[in-house]
Each structure stands twice: as structure tokens, then as C-alpha cells.
Amino acid sequence: MKILLSHLKEITPIWTPQKKNIKTLDNQTNRYMKTKHLILAGLVVLSQILQSCLKGEDVYKEKEPTYTELDLNIGGECSLTEKPMSRADASKEIFGINVAMLIQNPNGSVTQKPYAYGIFDNIKAGNLKLNVLDGYQYRISCTMIKEGKDSLLTKDGTLYPLTLSKGNDPKLGTITNKFITAERPDGTQEYLFDLENSKIGTKGQSNYTRPFIQRYHGIIDKLTVAPDQTNTLEVYRRYFGVQFKQNGLQADCKLEIQIDGAPTVWLTPDKKESPELMVSMRTLTTPVETGKILTDNARVKVTVHRTGKEAEDILNYNINFKRNYMHTIVISDIDHFGTGSNVSIHVEETELENSAQEDLPWQGGN
């Protein structure tokens, strides 16, 4: 028995249970608990952030657009407060107005986006109202044609004063006496293309850059609209007057007088002077400044036509025509042309004034 026990003592067991490292287990447990607490804390913070966002929903979501009413008034030389005697037949006047939104680009440039337009023949104080989107400045331009109902184009018996598109067969606008939104349901935009173009759809003069019409024009370059604000658009005459007279024209001759960009004027031995013609200027957008006369430099060419002979140019002359002035141009000594003497031209200038006389539209003809 003793021997057996001694042998048993010498035998090493194949597997001996290891004692657990209590310190290691404690560290693992601590790390697990810390991680768990951090996750729980993070979830609590995230929940608070989400709740805060939900509570601040009205602050962060896109706001509904707001609008301010633009109440426009026409002033300048076409003031709506002028006495009737100075605007003989205002019922024949045609007004075209464009409103463009000014959009600031990242590179600092500014883009004009058409916002609204209107064609009017019945303008009075308080009648030009439009709701404009807040947060933008606006550019407003206006052109007025005096006697427009007699001078502008008609189609199928209806007056179509201004075009809404480009091309040979443009879409034509109609008189609505209200503003129309430029944005169309199909995504396109409409506005008055002719408004700042020296060419405009007039009877027999659509291709002329200086038609014989009385045109007024004005611009507000940058307007910030505010409630109960007076917004006056100063509109000024953009035309000059001219009358041609001749002395010494022989019986077999006639004179062809051409202002660059304007219809032709003819004088004959029996027709010694032309009517007083109002010529629309090419410079429509140049500001009219107090104490400074705006001019339009144009070439005047005079050609004499003799029976049985080729036409000959006897004058080719540049004149600075003054805005709001009548220019009387007298052509004399025509019979001296070709004899070594010069044909003379004399220009007299007188400032135009408001007149109670009805302004008759130019209808063409020799």
C-alpha cells in the first residue's frame, strides 16, 4: 500500500485545473462597462439632439416666400399729374413696362431675370401695382409712345403694340392694363423684347432705328421695394424735332433727304418744307441729367433728283441733334451745285414745349 501511494505521488496528472486571473477579469469587466456607458451616453446625447432639431423645425426648414406690393408711379416729362392741356389726348398713349429681378451670382456679376411685364393704355395713380418677391432688387423700365394707338401696328383689327419674342414672326403682346407674370407654365419666359430697342413695331416704320414717333423712356436700375414706399419712375422724351426747308430748287428737281435710320423725306419745288417731324432717338437708356443736354449724332444725306439725269448727293453731313429740341434745317443754293459754289445748310434750334395741339402720327408718303 505504501509503495502504491508513493507511485501515485510521482505521477503527474495530464490536466491540472488553472486558477483564474481575477485581476484580468476585473479589467475586462471595467472596459465593457465603460463602453456600455459611453454608448448609452451617446444615445442619450443623440436623442437630445434629435429632439432639439424637432423642436427647432420652424427655424431650420425653408421659409415660405413673402411678397411686398410695388406701387409704381410715372413721373418726369410724362407725369400723371400734368395738366390735361399738356397731354392733349392721353387716351391714345401706350405704355410698356418690364420688371426684372436682379440675381447676384457667385462671381459678383448680376443677372436680370424677367419677373413681370404689362402693356397699358389706361394709367392713373395707384393703377400700377404688383406683388414682388422679398429679398431681391428690381430693375424697372418703361417706354411710352404718344399717339401709340394711331402709330403702332395692328393685326386683324386688334392693336398689338409690343413683341413678346424674337424672330421674323414674333409673338405679339396685347393691352391688358395689368402686370403679367413673366414665367410661363411651360417654363419659358415672356417679356417685352422691344422695350429698349430703337426699332419698334410702327406702321410702315418697323425696320427703322429712328422712326418718326414721340417716344418716352425711363429706367429704375436698382429698386428695393418696401411697404408704403413711393416708387416713381421718371420717364423722359427720347426724341428730337426736325423740319427741312429748301430754297432754290429747280422745277425739274426734287430732294431726297435721309436721316440715318429714319424714313425718307422728300421736297419738291411746290413743297418747300416738310412737316415738323419728331424723330425717336437711338439713345434710349442714357440717363437724362439736369443741366446736361442729351444728343443723338446722326448723318443727314441730301440727294437731288433731276429729270433725265442720275441722282447726285449734294450733302452728307453729321448733326448732333439735341433731345427735346426742334431743328429747322434750311438747304439753300441748290442750283449752284456743280458750279464751284457750295450748297449751304443752316440749322436753327429751339426747345420743344408742351403743346395743347394734338400730335398727329406720321403716316409716310412723299
C-alpha positions in Angstrom: 0.0 0.0 0.0 2.8 2.3 0.8 4.5 1.6 -2.4 1.3 2.3 -4.4 0.9 5.6 -2.7 4.4 6.6 -3.4 4.0 5.8 -7.1 0.8 7.8 -7.2 2.7 10.8 -5.8 5.2 10.6 -8.6 2.6 10.5 -11.3 2.0 14.0 -12.9 -1.6 14.4 -13.9 -2.3 15.0 -17.6 -4.5 18.2 -16.9 -4.4 20.4 -13.9 -7.1 23.0 -13.5 -5.6 26.6 -13.8 -6.5 29.2 -11.3 -8.4 32.1 -12.9 -6.7 35.5 -13.1 -9.1 37.6 -11.1 -7.4 40.9 -11.9 -7.7 40.3 -15.7 -11.4 39.6 -15.4 -11.9 42.7 -13.4 -10.2 44.8 -16.1 -12.3 43.3 -18.9 -15.4 43.9 -17.0 -14.5 47.5 -16.4 -13.8 48.1 -20.1 -17.1 46.5 -21.0 -19.0 48.6 -18.6 -17.3 51.8 -19.7 -18.0 51.1 -23.3 -21.6 50.3 -22.5 -21.9 53.6 -20.5 -20.4 55.5 -23.4 -22.8 54.0 -25.9 -25.7 54.8 -23.6 -24.5 58.3 -23.1 -24.1 58.8 -26.8 -27.6 57.5 -27.5 -28.9 60.0 -24.9 -27.0 62.9 -26.5 -28.1 61.9 -30.0 -31.7 61.7 -28.7 -31.4 65.1 -27.2 -30.0 66.5 -30.5 -32.8 65.0 -32.5 -35.4 66.3 -30.1 -33.7 69.7 -30.3 -33.9 69.6 -34.1 -37.5 68.6 -34.0 -38.3 71.4 -31.6 -36.4 73.9 -33.8 -38.1 72.7 -37.0 -39.6 76.1 -37.8 -36.1 77.7 -37.6 -34.3 75.4 -39.9 -36.8 74.4 -42.6 -37.1 76.6 -45.7 -39.4 79.6 -45.1 -42.4 80.3 -47.2 -41.7 83.2 -49.7 -43.0 86.6 -48.7 -44.0 89.4 -51.0 -44.3 93.2 -50.9 -46.6 95.3 -53.0 -44.9 97.5 -55.5 -46.9 100.7 -56.2 -45.4 102.4 -59.2 -46.0 106.0 -60.3 -44.9 107.6 -63.6 -43.1 110.9 -63.3 -40.6 113.0 -65.3 -41.8 114.6 -68.5 -44.7 112.2 -68.7 -46.1 112.8 -65.2 -49.5 111.5 -64.4 -50.2 114.8 -62.6 -49.6 117.0 -65.6 -52.5 119.3 -66.6 -54.7 117.9 -69.4 -53.6 120.8 -71.7 -50.0 119.4 -71.7 -51.1 115.9 -72.7 -53.7 116.5 -75.4 -55.1 113.0 -75.8 -53.7 110.7 -73.2 -56.2 108.0 -74.2 -54.0 107.2 -77.2 -50.8 106.8 -75.3 -49.4 103.2 -75.0 -47.2 102.3 -72.1 -45.0 99.1 -72.0 -43.3 98.2 -68.7 -40.8 95.4 -67.9 -39.9 94.3 -64.3 -36.7 92.2 -63.9 -35.4 90.5 -60.8 -31.7 91.2 -60.1 -29.9 88.0 -59.1 -26.4 88.2 -57.6 -24.1 85.5 -59.0 -21.2 83.9 -57.0 -18.6 85.6 -59.2 -20.1 89.0 -58.4 -22.0 89.6 -61.6 -25.7 90.4 -61.7 -28.2 88.6 -63.9 -31.5 90.1 -64.9 -34.4 87.6 -64.7 -37.7 88.7 -66.2 -40.3 88.9 -63.5 -43.4 90.6 -65.0 -44.5 92.9 -67.8 -47.5 94.9 -68.7 -49.0 96.9 -71.6 -51.3 99.8 -70.6 -53.4 102.4 -72.3 -55.1 103.4 -69.1 -52.6 104.6 -66.5 -53.5 106.5 -63.4 -52.1 107.0 -60.0 -52.4 103.8 -58.0 -53.1 101.6 -61.0 -49.6 100.2 -61.4 -49.4 97.6 -58.6 -47.5 94.4 -58.5 -46.5 91.9 -55.7 -42.8 91.3 -55.8 -40.7 88.6 -54.1 -38.9 89.9 -51.0 -35.1 89.6 -50.8 -34.3 91.0 -54.2 -33.7 94.2 -56.0 -35.6 95.0 -59.2 -34.9 96.8 -62.5 -37.9 98.6 -64.0 -38.0 100.0 -67.5 -40.9 101.8 -69.2 -41.4 103.1 -72.7 -44.4 105.3 -73.8 -45.5 106.0 -77.4 -47.5 109.1 -77.7 -50.4 108.6 -80.2 -49.4 105.0 -80.0 -52.9 103.8 -80.9 -52.5 105.5 -84.2 -48.8 104.8 -84.8 -48.3 101.2 -83.6 -49.0 98.0 -85.5 -52.4 96.3 -85.6 -53.2 92.7 -86.6 -56.7 91.5 -87.6 -58.1 94.8 -86.4 -56.5 94.5 -82.9 -53.7 96.7 -81.6 -50.6 94.6 -80.9 -48.1 97.2 -79.7 -45.1 95.3 -78.5 -43.5 91.9 -79.2 -43.1 89.1 -76.6 -40.5 87.1 -78.6 -37.8 87.5 -81.3 -37.8 86.4 -84.9 -39.5 87.2 -88.2 -42.9 86.2 -86.9 -42.8 87.2 -83.2 -45.5 86.7 -80.6 -47.3 90.0 -80.1 -48.4 91.5 -76.8 -51.9 92.9 -76.2 -53.1 95.7 -74.0 -54.3 94.2 -70.7 -53.8 97.2 -68.2 -52.3 94.9 -65.7 -49.0 93.2 -65.0 -48.5 89.6 -66.2 -46.0 87.1 -64.7 -43.0 86.5 -67.0 -42.7 82.9 -66.0 -45.0 80.7 -68.2 -46.4 77.3 -67.2 -44.1 75.6 -69.8 -41.0 77.0 -68.2 -40.4 79.7 -70.8 -40.4 83.4 -70.0 -42.2 86.3 -71.7 -41.3 90.0 -71.6 -41.4 93.0 -73.9 -38.4 92.5 -76.3 -38.9 95.9 -78.0 -38.9 97.9 -74.8 -35.3 99.1 -75.1 -34.9 98.5 -78.8 -34.7 101.6 -81.1 -36.7 99.5 -83.6 -40.3 99.1 -82.6 -43.4 97.9 -84.4 -44.8 101.0 -86.0 -46.9 101.4 -89.1 -44.6 101.5 -92.1 -41.5 102.1 -89.9 -40.8 98.7 -88.2 -37.3 98.5 -89.8 -36.2 102.0 -88.8 -33.9 102.7 -85.8 -35.1 106.3 -85.8 -38.8 106.1 -86.6 -40.9 109.3 -86.7 -42.7 108.8 -83.3 -42.8 110.6 -80.0 -41.2 108.1 -77.6 -40.6 108.5 -73.9 -38.4 106.2 -71.8 -37.3 105.8 -68.2 -35.5 103.3 -66.0 -35.1 102.5 -62.3 -31.8 100.5 -62.3 -32.0 99.1 -58.7 -35.1 99.2 -56.6 -35.5 97.7 -53.2 -39.3 97.6 -52.6 -40.6 98.4 -49.1 -44.1 98.7 -47.7 -45.9 102.0 -48.2 -43.0 103.3 -50.3 -43.4 105.8 -53.2 -41.7 104.4 -56.3 -41.6 107.0 -59.1 -40.3 106.0 -62.5 -39.0 109.2 -64.2 -39.9 108.9 -67.9 -38.4 111.5 -70.4 -38.7 112.4 -74.0 -36.4 110.3 -76.2 -36.9 112.2 -79.4 -35.9 115.4 -81.2 -37.8 117.5 -83.7 -36.7 118.3 -87.2 -38.1 120.3 -90.1 -36.5 120.6 -93.6 -36.8 123.6 -95.8 -35.4 124.3 -99.3 -34.6 127.4 -101.3 -33.7 127.4 -105.0 -35.0 124.0 -106.1 -35.5 124.0 -109.8 -38.7 122.9 -111.5 -37.3 119.6 -112.8 -35.8 118.6 -109.4 -36.7 117.1 -106.2 -34.8 116.5 -103.0 -34.4 113.2 -101.1 -33.4 113.8 -97.5 -32.3 110.9 -95.4 -31.6 111.0 -91.6 -29.6 107.8 -90.9 -32.1 105.2 -89.7 -35.2 107.3 -90.4 -37.8 107.3 -93.2 -37.0 109.3 -96.2 -38.3 112.9 -96.5 -39.0 114.4 -100.0 -39.1 118.1 -101.0 -40.2 119.4 -104.4 -40.4 122.9 -106.0 -44.0 123.1 -104.8 -43.3 121.5 -101.4 -40.8 123.9 -99.9 -40.8 122.5 -96.3 -41.6 119.3 -94.6 -43.9 118.9 -91.6 -42.3 119.2 -88.1 -41.2 115.6 -87.6 -40.5 114.0 -84.2 -37.6 111.6 -84.5 -37.1 108.8 -82.0 -33.6 108.7 -80.7 -31.3 105.6 -80.7 -30.1 106.5 -77.2 -32.9 105.2 -75.1 -31.2 104.2 -71.8 -28.6 107.0 -71.3 -29.7 108.9 -68.2 -31.2 112.4 -68.7 -29.3 114.6 -66.3 -30.3 118.1 -65.1 -28.3 120.8 -66.8 -26.9 118.4 -69.4 -28.4 118.1 -72.9 -28.5 114.6 -74.3 -27.7 114.4 -78.1 -28.1 111.9 -80.8 -25.4 112.2 -83.6 -26.9 111.3 -87.0 -25.8 111.6 -90.6 -28.0 113.6 -92.9 -27.7 112.9 -96.6 -29.4 115.1 -99.3 -29.7 113.8 -102.8 -31.0 115.8 -105.8 -33.0 114.0 -108.5 -33.2 115.8 -111.9 -35.4 114.6 -114.7 -33.4 112.5 -117.1 -30.3 112.6 -115.0 -28.7 110.3 -112.4 -29.3 111.2 -108.8 -26.4 113.1 -107.1 -25.6 113.5 -103.4 -25.2 117.2 -102.6 -24.8 117.0 -98.9 -23.5 114.3 -96.4 -23.5 116.0 -93.1 -23.3 114.9 -89.4 -25.5 116.7 -86.9 -25.7 116.4 -83.2 -29.5 116.5 -82.7 -30.5 117.7 -79.2 -33.1 115.8 -77.2 -36.2 117.9 -76.8 -35.2 120.5 -79.4 -36.7 121.3 -82.8 -34.1 121.6 -85.5 -35.0 123.6 -88.6 -32.6 122.7 -91.4 -32.6 125.1 -94.4 -31.0 123.8 -97.6 -30.1 126.7 -99.9 -28.2 127.4 -103.2 -29.2 124.0 -104.6 -29.0 125.4 -108.1 -25.3 126.2 -107.6 -24.4 122.6 -107.1 -21.7 121.6 -109.6 -20.8 125.2 -110.5 -18.0 125.5 -107.9 -20.2 127.0 -105.3 -21.3 125.1 -102.3 -24.8 124.1 -101.2 -25.5 125.7 -97.9 -27.2 124.2 -94.9 -28.4 126.2 -91.9 -29.6 124.7 -88.7 -31.7 126.5 -86.1 -32.6 125.1 -82.7 -35.5 125.9 -80.5 -36.5 124.0 -77.3 -39.7 122.0 -77.6 -42.5 122.8 -75.2 -45.7 121.1 -74.2 -48.5 121.9 -76.6 -52.2 121.6 -76.4 -52.2 120.8 -80.1 -53.0 117.2 -80.9 -49.9 115.3 -82.1 -50.6 113.6 -85.3 -48.7 110.4 -86.1 -46.5 110.3 -89.1 -48.2 108.2 -91.9 -45.5 108.3 -94.5 -45.7 109.3 -98.2 -43.8 111.8 -100.3 
